[in-house]
Amino acid sequence: MGPAPRQHFVPDLIAAVPGGITAAQLASIKKLSGVVAVLPVDGGKIKVNGKNADVLGVSPQAFRPWTPLSTAASTTVWSDLSQGELISTGAAAGKLHLTAGNSYPVSAAVLEQVPFGGATALSVNGADAVVNLTRSAQLGLAKNFAVLISATQGANLKTLAAQVESVVGKSGQVVNLVSYALQTAGTQPVETPAPAGVPANWLELFKQSAELCPGLSWTVLAAIAQIESGDGANDGPSSAGAEGPMQFLPSTWAIWGADGFGPAGAPDIENPLDAVPSAAHMLCADGAGSSATLAGAIFDYNHATWYVDEVLALAGEYAQNNP
């Protein structure tokens, strides 16, 4: 499948229409102020291994830049998807009782045995799994069932969602994926069972870790965790060797890895309770506590201008949706 794409899009909104997004509607959404990219996808609610699941049909090449960097960098995920295998989220794999390498009954317009490639982070909250467009057509998923929308930095998602609603009409549904992600972060425990005296969920972990760096907003840590790994949904290692929810290279972890809220002892690159506060310390040392040097600190975390723009844009959206 080649190397990971050099551009990246955060899916901020998803608009679904039971009868399918028309070409005219897609063109109108593209022209809305604040829209930077759109991606039409097939989809529907079907049965996988006898249980209900929301599945999207996607072009692997087109969908790859819309996933967390740890997923986008995985050649295995995209090879499996291209070959017609089902790829799910980690939560869905557990719910549907799926094991990589096995095939399972998938019931939509037809019943097929579909191989399961594995679980990863997808960044489209509410979607349990994806298949490629060939498999989607075979199963009879609704063509252009929905469109993913990525917004520009500073865009007001509430206003943009209302504009998209006016385009798709009353039969359509528009979901703010950023708000959905925040709700999930506020209810999803970092560890199960949660140890006493540590942040109870991902949102609290971001907030308490940010307190280690006066002036650093928790939204920056939250944005990095989402863009890198889908809040730990794909800890890697990446093709470059980055590991854990904050995707530290082992060489960088050797410098900045420290005990945070995790158990005493050697800091664990895979444990969010150590990894998130360690990221806060690293960012702070690079100037993340000041708005004047925040962009430079994010650039030091991942040397790409587009990465800085994506983190700042998503951080702003988190602030907007969690005042």
Contacts in CASP RR format, 6 or more apart in sequence:
PFRMAT RR
TARGET T0000
AUTHOR 0000-0000-0000
METHOD contacts of the structure
MODEL  1
MGPAPRQHFVPDLIAAVPGGITAAQLASIKKLSGVVAVLPVDGGKIKVNG
KNADVLGVSPQAFRPWTPLSTAASTTVWSDLSQGELISTGAAAGKLHLTA
GNSYPVSAAVLEQVPFGGATALSVNGADAVVNLTRSAQLGLAKNFAVLIS
ATQGANLKTLAAQVESVVGKSGQVVNLVSYALQTAGTQPVETPAPAGVPA
NWLELFKQSAELCPGLSWTVLAAIAQIESGDGANDGPSSAGAEGPMQFLP
STWAIWGADGFGPAGAPDIENPLDAVPSAAHMLCADGAGSSATLAGAIFD
YNHATWYVDEVLALAGEYAQNNP
1 60 0 8 1.000
1 64 0 8 1.000
1 75 0 8 1.000
1 78 0 8 1.000
1 79 0 8 1.000
1 82 0 8 1.000
2 75 0 8 1.000
2 78 0 8 1.000
3 239 0 8 1.000
4 64 0 8 1.000
4 69 0 8 1.000
4 72 0 8 1.000
4 73 0 8 1.000
4 239 0 8 1.000
5 64 0 8 1.000
5 65 0 8 1.000
5 72 0 8 1.000
6 304 0 8 1.000
6 306 0 8 1.000
7 65 0 8 1.000
7 306 0 8 1.000
8 65 0 8 1.000
8 66 0 8 1.000
8 69 0 8 1.000
8 72 0 8 1.000
8 227 0 8 1.000
8 306 0 8 1.000
8 307 0 8 1.000
8 310 0 8 1.000
9 36 0 8 1.000
9 37 0 8 1.000
9 39 0 8 1.000
9 65 0 8 1.000
9 66 0 8 1.000
9 148 0 8 1.000
9 150 0 8 1.000
10 66 0 8 1.000
10 123 0 8 1.000
10 150 0 8 1.000
10 178 0 8 1.000
10 226 0 8 1.000
10 227 0 8 1.000
10 310 0 8 1.000
10 313 0 8 1.000
10 314 0 8 1.000
10 317 0 8 1.000
11 39 0 8 1.000
11 66 0 8 1.000
11 123 0 8 1.000
11 124 0 8 1.000
11 148 0 8 1.000
11 149 0 8 1.000
11 150 0 8 1.000
11 177 0 8 1.000
12 149 0 8 1.000
12 150 0 8 1.000
12 151 0 8 1.000
12 155 0 8 1.000
12 157 0 8 1.000
12 160 0 8 1.000
12 176 0 8 1.000
12 177 0 8 1.000
12 178 0 8 1.000
12 317 0 8 1.000
13 148 0 8 1.000
13 149 0 8 1.000
13 151 0 8 1.000
13 157 0 8 1.000
13 160 0 8 1.000
13 161 0 8 1.000
13 164 0 8 1.000
13 174 0 8 1.000
13 175 0 8 1.000
13 176 0 8 1.000
13 177 0 8 1.000
14 124 0 8 1.000
14 146 0 8 1.000
14 147 0 8 1.000
14 148 0 8 1.000
14 149 0 8 1.000
14 174 0 8 1.000
14 175 0 8 1.000
14 177 0 8 1.000
15 21 0 8 1.000
15 29 0 8 1.000
15 146 0 8 1.000
15 147 0 8 1.000
15 149 0 8 1.000
15 164 0 8 1.000
15 165 0 8 1.000
15 167 0 8 1.000
15 168 0 8 1.000
15 172 0 8 1.000
15 173 0 8 1.000
15 174 0 8 1.000
15 175 0 8 1.000
16 145 0 8 1.000
16 146 0 8 1.000
16 172 0 8 1.000
16 173 0 8 1.000
16 174 0 8 1.000
16 175 0 8 1.000
17 25 0 8 1.000
17 145 0 8 1.000
17 146 0 8 1.000
17 168 0 8 1.000
17 169 0 8 1.000
17 171 0 8 1.000
17 172 0 8 1.000
17 173 0 8 1.000
18 142 0 8 1.000
18 145 0 8 1.000
18 171 0 8 1.000
18 172 0 8 1.000
19 142 0 8 1.000
19 145 0 8 1.000
19 171 0 8 1.000
20 142 0 8 1.000
20 143 0 8 1.000
20 144 0 8 1.000
20 145 0 8 1.000
20 146 0 8 1.000
21 40 0 8 1.000
21 144 0 8 1.000
21 145 0 8 1.000
21 146 0 8 1.000
21 147 0 8 1.000
21 168 0 8 1.000
22 144 0 8 1.000
25 167 0 8 1.000
25 168 0 8 1.000
26 38 0 8 1.000
26 40 0 8 1.000
26 144 0 8 1.000
26 147 0 8 1.000
28 167 0 8 1.000
29 35 0 8 1.000
29 38 0 8 1.000
29 147 0 8 1.000
29 149 0 8 1.000
29 164 0 8 1.000
29 167 0 8 1.000
30 38 0 8 1.000
32 160 0 8 1.000
32 163 0 8 1.000
32 164 0 8 1.000
32 167 0 8 1.000
33 155 0 8 1.000
34 151 0 8 1.000
34 152 0 8 1.000
34 155 0 8 1.000
34 160 0 8 1.000
35 149 0 8 1.000
35 150 0 8 1.000
35 151 0 8 1.000
35 152 0 8 1.000
35 155 0 8 1.000
35 160 0 8 1.000
36 150 0 8 1.000
36 151 0 8 1.000
36 152 0 8 1.000
37 149 0 8 1.000
37 150 0 8 1.000
38 147 0 8 1.000
38 148 0 8 1.000
38 149 0 8 1.000
38 150 0 8 1.000
39 58 0 8 1.000
39 62 0 8 1.000
39 63 0 8 1.000
39 66 0 8 1.000
39 147 0 8 1.000
39 148 0 8 1.000
40 144 0 8 1.000
40 146 0 8 1.000
40 147 0 8 1.000
40 148 0 8 1.000
41 56 0 8 1.000
41 57 0 8 1.000
41 58 0 8 1.000
41 63 0 8 1.000
41 144 0 8 1.000
41 145 0 8 1.000
41 146 0 8 1.000
41 147 0 8 1.000
41 148 0 8 1.000
42 56 0 8 1.000
42 57 0 8 1.000
42 58 0 8 1.000
42 133 0 8 1.000
42 136 0 8 1.000
42 137 0 8 1.000
42 141 0 8 1.000
42 142 0 8 1.000
42 143 0 8 1.000
42 144 0 8 1.000
42 145 0 8 1.000
43 54 0 8 1.000
43 55 0 8 1.000
43 56 0 8 1.000
43 57 0 8 1.000
43 136 0 8 1.000
43 141 0 8 1.000
43 142 0 8 1.000
43 145 0 8 1.000
43 146 0 8 1.000
44 54 0 8 1.000
44 55 0 8 1.000
44 56 0 8 1.000
44 108 0 8 1.000
44 141 0 8 1.000
44 142 0 8 1.000
44 145 0 8 1.000
45 52 0 8 1.000
45 53 0 8 1.000
45 54 0 8 1.000
45 55 0 8 1.000
46 52 0 8 1.000
46 53 0 8 1.000
46 55 0 8 1.000
46 106 0 8 1.000
46 107 0 8 1.000
46 108 0 8 1.000
46 139 0 8 1.000
46 141 0 8 1.000
47 53 0 8 1.000
47 105 0 8 1.000
47 106 0 8 1.000
47 107 0 8 1.000
47 108 0 8 1.000
48 55 0 8 1.000
48 86 0 8 1.000
48 96 0 8 1.000
48 98 0 8 1.000
48 104 0 8 1.000
48 105 0 8 1.000
48 106 0 8 1.000
48 107 0 8 1.000
48 114 0 8 1.000
48 128 0 8 1.000
48 129 0 8 1.000
49 96 0 8 1.000
49 97 0 8 1.000
49 98 0 8 1.000
49 104 0 8 1.000
49 105 0 8 1.000
49 106 0 8 1.000
50 96 0 8 1.000
50 105 0 8 1.000
50 107 0 8 1.000
51 95 0 8 1.000
51 96 0 8 1.000
51 97 0 8 1.000
53 88 0 8 1.000
53 92 0 8 1.000
53 96 0 8 1.000
53 128 0 8 1.000
53 129 0 8 1.000
54 126 0 8 1.000
54 127 0 8 1.000
54 128 0 8 1.000
54 129 0 8 1.000
55 86 0 8 1.000
55 127 0 8 1.000
55 128 0 8 1.000
55 129 0 8 1.000
55 130 0 8 1.000
55 131 0 8 1.000
55 139 0 8 1.000
55 141 0 8 1.000
56 124 0 8 1.000
56 127 0 8 1.000
56 129 0 8 1.000
56 130 0 8 1.000
56 131 0 8 1.000
56 141 0 8 1.000
56 145 0 8 1.000
56 146 0 8 1.000
57 130 0 8 1.000
57 131 0 8 1.000
57 132 0 8 1.000
57 133 0 8 1.000
57 135 0 8 1.000
57 136 0 8 1.000
57 141 0 8 1.000
58 81 0 8 1.000
58 130 0 8 1.000
58 131 0 8 1.000
58 132 0 8 1.000
58 133 0 8 1.000
58 136 0 8 1.000
59 132 0 8 1.000
59 133 0 8 1.000
60 78 0 8 1.000
60 81 0 8 1.000
60 82 0 8 1.000
60 132 0 8 1.000
63 130 0 8 1.000
64 72 0 8 1.000
64 78 0 8 1.000
65 72 0 8 1.000
66 123 0 8 1.000
66 124 0 8 1.000
66 148 0 8 1.000
66 150 0 8 1.000
67 120 0 8 1.000
67 121 0 8 1.000
67 122 0 8 1.000
67 123 0 8 1.000
68 121 0 8 1.000
68 123 0 8 1.000
68 226 0 8 1.000
68 227 0 8 1.000
68 228 0 8 1.000
68 229 0 8 1.000
68 230 0 8 1.000
68 233 0 8 1.000
68 234 0 8 1.000
69 227 0 8 1.000
69 228 0 8 1.000
69 229 0 8 1.000
69 238 0 8 1.000
69 247 0 8 1.000
70 120 0 8 1.000
70 121 0 8 1.000
70 228 0 8 1.000
70 229 0 8 1.000
70 230 0 8 1.000
70 234 0 8 1.000
70 235 0 8 1.000
70 236 0 8 1.000
70 238 0 8 1.000
70 242 0 8 1.000
70 247 0 8 1.000
71 77 0 8 1.000
71 120 0 8 1.000
71 121 0 8 1.000
71 122 0 8 1.000
71 123 0 8 1.000
71 234 0 8 1.000
73 238 0 8 1.000
73 239 0 8 1.000
73 240 0 8 1.000
74 120 0 8 1.000
74 234 0 8 1.000
74 236 0 8 1.000
74 238 0 8 1.000
74 239 0 8 1.000
75 239 0 8 1.000
77 87 0 8 1.000
77 118 0 8 1.000
77 120 0 8 1.000
80 87 0 8 1.000
80 117 0 8 1.000
80 118 0 8 1.000
81 87 0 8 1.000
81 130 0 8 1.000
81 131 0 8 1.000
81 132 0 8 1.000
82 132 0 8 1.000
84 114 0 8 1.000
84 115 0 8 1.000
84 131 0 8 1.000
84 132 0 8 1.000
84 134 0 8 1.000
84 135 0 8 1.000
85 114 0 8 1.000
85 115 0 8 1.000
85 116 0 8 1.000
85 117 0 8 1.000
85 118 0 8 1.000
85 131 0 8 1.000
86 98 0 8 1.000
86 104 0 8 1.000
86 106 0 8 1.000
86 114 0 8 1.000
86 115 0 8 1.000
86 116 0 8 1.000
86 117 0 8 1.000
86 118 0 8 1.000
86 129 0 8 1.000
86 130 0 8 1.000
86 131 0 8 1.000
86 135 0 8 1.000
87 117 0 8 1.000
87 118 0 8 1.000
87 119 0 8 1.000
87 120 0 8 1.000
87 122 0 8 1.000
87 129 0 8 1.000
87 130 0 8 1.000
87 131 0 8 1.000
88 96 0 8 1.000
88 98 0 8 1.000
88 116 0 8 1.000
88 118 0 8 1.000
88 119 0 8 1.000
88 120 0 8 1.000
88 128 0 8 1.000
88 129 0 8 1.000
88 130 0 8 1.000
89 119 0 8 1.000
89 120 0 8 1.000
89 121 0 8 1.000
89 122 0 8 1.000
89 127 0 8 1.000
89 128 0 8 1.000
89 129 0 8 1.000
89 233 0 8 1.000
90 119 0 8 1.000
90 120 0 8 1.000
90 233 0 8 1.000
91 128 0 8 1.000
92 98 0 8 1.000
92 119 0 8 1.000
92 128 0 8 1.000
92 129 0 8 1.000
93 116 0 8 1.000
93 118 0 8 1.000
93 119 0 8 1.000
95 128 0 8 1.000
96 104 0 8 1.000
96 128 0 8 1.000
96 129 0 8 1.000
98 104 0 8 1.000
98 116 0 8 1.000
98 118 0 8 1.000
98 119 0 8 1.000
99 116 0 8 1.000
100 116 0 8 1.000
100 117 0 8 1.000
100 118 0 8 1.000
100 119 0 8 1.000
101 115 0 8 1.000
101 116 0 8 1.000
101 117 0 8 1.000
101 118 0 8 1.000
102 115 0 8 1.000
102 116 0 8 1.000
103 113 0 8 1.000
103 114 0 8 1.000
103 115 0 8 1.000
103 116 0 8 1.000
104 113 0 8 1.000
104 114 0 8 1.000
104 116 0 8 1.000
105 111 0 8 1.000
105 112 0 8 1.000
105 113 0 8 1.000
105 114 0 8 1.000
106 112 0 8 1.000
106 113 0 8 1.000
106 114 0 8 1.000
106 139 0 8 1.000
108 139 0 8 1.000
108 140 0 8 1.000
108 141 0 8 1.000
109 139 0 8 1.000
109 140 0 8 1.000
110 138 0 8 1.000
110 139 0 8 1.000
110 140 0 8 1.000
112 138 0 8 1.000
112 139 0 8 1.000
114 131 0 8 1.000
114 135 0 8 1.000
120 233 0 8 1.000
120 234 0 8 1.000
121 229 0 8 1.000
121 230 0 8 1.000
121 231 0 8 1.000
121 232 0 8 1.000
121 233 0 8 1.000
121 234 0 8 1.000
122 130 0 8 1.000
122 233 0 8 1.000
123 177 0 8 1.000
123 226 0 8 1.000
123 230 0 8 1.000
124 148 0 8 1.000
124 177 0 8 1.000
125 177 0 8 1.000
125 180 0 8 1.000
125 181 0 8 1.000
125 184 0 8 1.000
126 180 0 8 1.000
131 139 0 8 1.000
131 141 0 8 1.000
137 143 0 8 1.000
149 160 0 8 1.000
149 164 0 8 1.000
151 157 0 8 1.000
151 160 0 8 1.000
151 313 0 8 1.000
151 317 0 8 1.000
152 313 0 8 1.000
153 309 0 8 1.000
153 312 0 8 1.000
153 313 0 8 1.000
153 316 0 8 1.000
154 313 0 8 1.000
154 316 0 8 1.000
154 317 0 8 1.000
154 320 0 8 1.000
155 317 0 8 1.000
156 320 0 8 1.000
157 176 0 8 1.000
157 178 0 8 1.000
157 179 0 8 1.000
157 317 0 8 1.000
157 320 0 8 1.000
157 321 0 8 1.000
158 176 0 8 1.000
158 320 0 8 1.000
161 174 0 8 1.000
161 176 0 8 1.000
164 174 0 8 1.000
165 172 0 8 1.000
165 174 0 8 1.000
168 174 0 8 1.000
176 321 0 8 1.000
178 314 0 8 1.000
178 317 0 8 1.000
178 318 0 8 1.000
178 321 0 8 1.000
179 321 0 8 1.000
181 226 0 8 1.000
181 231 0 8 1.000
182 203 0 8 1.000
182 318 0 8 1.000
182 321 0 8 1.000
182 322 0 8 1.000
184 202 0 8 1.000
184 231 0 8 1.000
185 201 0 8 1.000
185 202 0 8 1.000
185 203 0 8 1.000
185 206 0 8 1.000
185 222 0 8 1.000
185 231 0 8 1.000
186 201 0 8 1.000
186 202 0 8 1.000
186 203 0 8 1.000
186 204 0 8 1.000
187 201 0 8 1.000
188 201 0 8 1.000
188 202 0 8 1.000
188 231 0 8 1.000
189 200 0 8 1.000
189 201 0 8 1.000
190 198 0 8 1.000
190 199 0 8 1.000
190 200 0 8 1.000
190 201 0 8 1.000
190 202 0 8 1.000
190 205 0 8 1.000
190 272 0 8 1.000
190 273 0 8 1.000
191 198 0 8 1.000
191 272 0 8 1.000
191 273 0 8 1.000
194 200 0 8 1.000
195 262 0 8 1.000
197 261 0 8 1.000
198 261 0 8 1.000
198 262 0 8 1.000
198 273 0 8 1.000
199 205 0 8 1.000
199 207 0 8 1.000
199 208 0 8 1.000
199 261 0 8 1.000
199 273 0 8 1.000
202 222 0 8 1.000
202 225 0 8 1.000
202 231 0 8 1.000
202 272 0 8 1.000
203 218 0 8 1.000
203 222 0 8 1.000
205 261 0 8 1.000
205 272 0 8 1.000
205 273 0 8 1.000
205 276 0 8 1.000
206 218 0 8 1.000
206 219 0 8 1.000
206 221 0 8 1.000
206 222 0 8 1.000
206 225 0 8 1.000
206 276 0 8 1.000
207 218 0 8 1.000
208 261 0 8 1.000
208 277 0 8 1.000
209 218 0 8 1.000
209 221 0 8 1.000
209 276 0 8 1.000
209 277 0 8 1.000
209 279 0 8 1.000
209 280 0 8 1.000
210 216 0 8 1.000
210 217 0 8 1.000
210 218 0 8 1.000
210 220 0 8 1.000
210 221 0 8 1.000
210 280 0 8 1.000
212 277 0 8 1.000
212 280 0 8 1.000
212 281 0 8 1.000
212 284 0 8 1.000
213 280 0 8 1.000
213 281 0 8 1.000
213 283 0 8 1.000
213 284 0 8 1.000
213 288 0 8 1.000
213 289 0 8 1.000
214 289 0 8 1.000
215 288 0 8 1.000
215 289 0 8 1.000
215 290 0 8 1.000
216 280 0 8 1.000
216 283 0 8 1.000
216 284 0 8 1.000
216 288 0 8 1.000
216 289 0 8 1.000
216 294 0 8 1.000
217 315 0 8 1.000
217 319 0 8 1.000
219 314 0 8 1.000
219 315 0 8 1.000
219 316 0 8 1.000
219 318 0 8 1.000
219 319 0 8 1.000
219 322 0 8 1.000
220 283 0 8 1.000
220 288 0 8 1.000
220 294 0 8 1.000
220 298 0 8 1.000
220 311 0 8 1.000
220 315 0 8 1.000
221 276 0 8 1.000
221 279 0 8 1.000
221 280 0 8 1.000
221 283 0 8 1.000
222 231 0 8 1.000
222 314 0 8 1.000
222 315 0 8 1.000
222 318 0 8 1.000
223 310 0 8 1.000
223 311 0 8 1.000
223 312 0 8 1.000
223 314 0 8 1.000
223 315 0 8 1.000
223 316 0 8 1.000
223 318 0 8 1.000
224 246 0 8 1.000
224 279 0 8 1.000
224 298 0 8 1.000
224 301 0 8 1.000
224 311 0 8 1.000
225 231 0 8 1.000
225 232 0 8 1.000
225 245 0 8 1.000
225 246 0 8 1.000
225 272 0 8 1.000
225 276 0 8 1.000
226 314 0 8 1.000
227 307 0 8 1.000
227 310 0 8 1.000
227 311 0 8 1.000
227 314 0 8 1.000
228 242 0 8 1.000
228 245 0 8 1.000
228 246 0 8 1.000
228 247 0 8 1.000
229 235 0 8 1.000
229 236 0 8 1.000
229 244 0 8 1.000
229 245 0 8 1.000
229 246 0 8 1.000
229 247 0 8 1.000
230 245 0 8 1.000
231 245 0 8 1.000
232 244 0 8 1.000
232 245 0 8 1.000
232 272 0 8 1.000
235 243 0 8 1.000
235 244 0 8 1.000
235 245 0 8 1.000
235 270 0 8 1.000
236 242 0 8 1.000
236 243 0 8 1.000
236 244 0 8 1.000
236 247 0 8 1.000
237 243 0 8 1.000
238 247 0 8 1.000
240 249 0 8 1.000
241 249 0 8 1.000
241 250 0 8 1.000
242 248 0 8 1.000
242 249 0 8 1.000
243 249 0 8 1.000
243 250 0 8 1.000
243 253 0 8 1.000
243 269 0 8 1.000
243 270 0 8 1.000
244 269 0 8 1.000
244 270 0 8 1.000
244 275 0 8 1.000
245 270 0 8 1.000
245 272 0 8 1.000
245 275 0 8 1.000
245 276 0 8 1.000
246 272 0 8 1.000
246 275 0 8 1.000
246 276 0 8 1.000
246 278 0 8 1.000
246 279 0 8 1.000
248 256 0 8 1.000
248 257 0 8 1.000
248 269 0 8 1.000
248 275 0 8 1.000
248 278 0 8 1.000
248 279 0 8 1.000
250 269 0 8 1.000
252 282 0 8 1.000
253 267 0 8 1.000
253 269 0 8 1.000
253 278 0 8 1.000
256 278 0 8 1.000
256 279 0 8 1.000
256 281 0 8 1.000
256 282 0 8 1.000
256 285 0 8 1.000
257 267 0 8 1.000
257 269 0 8 1.000
257 274 0 8 1.000
257 275 0 8 1.000
257 278 0 8 1.000
257 281 0 8 1.000
258 267 0 8 1.000
258 274 0 8 1.000
258 277 0 8 1.000
258 278 0 8 1.000
258 281 0 8 1.000
259 265 0 8 1.000
259 267 0 8 1.000
259 274 0 8 1.000
260 267 0 8 1.000
260 273 0 8 1.000
260 274 0 8 1.000
260 277 0 8 1.000
260 278 0 8 1.000
261 273 0 8 1.000
261 274 0 8 1.000
261 277 0 8 1.000
262 268 0 8 1.000
262 271 0 8 1.000
262 273 0 8 1.000
262 274 0 8 1.000
267 274 0 8 1.000
267 278 0 8 1.000
268 274 0 8 1.000
268 275 0 8 1.000
269 275 0 8 1.000
279 301 0 8 1.000
280 288 0 8 1.000
282 301 0 8 1.000
283 289 0 8 1.000
283 297 0 8 1.000
283 298 0 8 1.000
283 301 0 8 1.000
284 297 0 8 1.000
286 293 0 8 1.000
286 296 0 8 1.000
286 297 0 8 1.000
286 300 0 8 1.000
286 301 0 8 1.000
287 293 0 8 1.000
287 294 0 8 1.000
287 296 0 8 1.000
287 297 0 8 1.000
288 294 0 8 1.000
288 297 0 8 1.000
288 298 0 8 1.000
289 297 0 8 1.000
294 312 0 8 1.000
295 308 0 8 1.000
295 312 0 8 1.000
296 308 0 8 1.000
298 307 0 8 1.000
298 308 0 8 1.000
298 311 0 8 1.000
298 312 0 8 1.000
299 305 0 8 1.000
299 307 0 8 1.000
299 308 0 8 1.000
301 307 0 8 1.000
END
